[in-house]
Amino acid sequence: MSSSWAVFLDTVKSTKGFRQADDLKSLIEGAQTDPLGFLMVQGEMLEMYLEQFANKDIDIQEFETSVRAIRELIEIESVKMSPEDLERATGLMTGIEALILHSLLPILKES
């Protein structure tokens, strides 16, 4: 796990009450170890964008756009997946929506 994005999430957890920080870390780490290479790459991309945002290399709009693109790409690719892979892909999409788009982003936009 890259330290700056994890530290960033811990900071948001302690300063802004983002209680789902550990869940988001687990979601990303789980995706990065997924046996389906496509989902693994999406987990790596999530980490990269979070890392870039934590390091202020991208702004909140770029971060949101990138995360939404990952979520949409997973949805598009899911039509080709086996039932087992589809279940994991759906879990990743749901996690992105709940943990990033509906929980983390509103907190970050308040700042």
Residue pairs with C-beta under 8 A, 6 or more apart in sequence:
1 25
1 29
2 47
2 51
4 51
4 54
4 55
5 47
5 50
5 51
5 54
6 25
7 54
8 50
8 53
8 54
9 18
9 21
9 24
9 25
9 50
10 21
12 18
12 21
12 104
12 107
12 108
13 19
13 21
13 22
16 107
16 108
16 110
16 111
17 107
18 103
18 104
18 107
20 98
20 99
20 103
20 104
23 95
23 99
24 95
24 99
24 100
24 104
27 46
27 92
27 95
27 96
27 99
28 43
28 46
28 47
28 50
29 43
30 43
31 39
31 40
31 42
31 43
31 44
31 46
31 92
32 40
32 43
32 44
32 47
33 40
33 43
34 40
34 43
34 88
34 92
36 81
36 85
36 88
36 89
38 77
39 74
39 85
39 88
39 89
39 92
42 70
42 73
42 74
42 92
43 92
45 66
45 70
46 67
46 70
46 96
46 100
49 58
49 63
49 66
49 67
49 70
50 63
52 58
52 63
53 59
53 60
53 62
53 63
58 66
60 105
60 108
60 109
63 105
64 101
64 105
67 96
67 100
67 101
67 105
68 101
70 96
71 93
71 96
71 97
71 101
74 89
74 92
74 93
74 96
75 93
77 89
78 86
78 89
78 90
78 93
81 89
